[in-house]
Amino acid sequence: MLVNIVSSNKVKLVDAIHNVIAYLKVRKTIKWDQKR
């Protein structure tokens, strides 16, 4: 049981990190578009 909880938390953490990276990339591209 404990292993399942830890692995699911890891997956959630990885998903959150990917979401943050994607969000930062989108924000960067939006800033570049605004500069033009």
N, C-alpha and C positions, 0 to 999 in steps of 0.2 A: 504493500500500500504506500509506504513512505517513498519508495523509488518512483512510483507513478506520480505522486504529487510533485516531487522534485523535477522530474522530466517535463511535466506539463508546465511548471513554472518557468523552466528554461525556455520552452517553446514560446511562452507568452513574452518572456524577456526579449528573445530574438525578434519576435514580431514587433514589439514596441521599438526596438532599436532600428529595425528596417523602416518602420513608419516615420521615425524621427529623421532618418537619413533622407528618405523620399521627400518629406516635408521641407527640409533644408534645401534640397536640390530645387524643388519647385519654387521656393521663395527666392533663391538665387537667380533662377531664370526670369522670374517676374521682375526682379530689380533690374536685370540686364535689359529687359524689354522696356521698362520705364525710362532708362537712361537714353535709349535710342529715341 
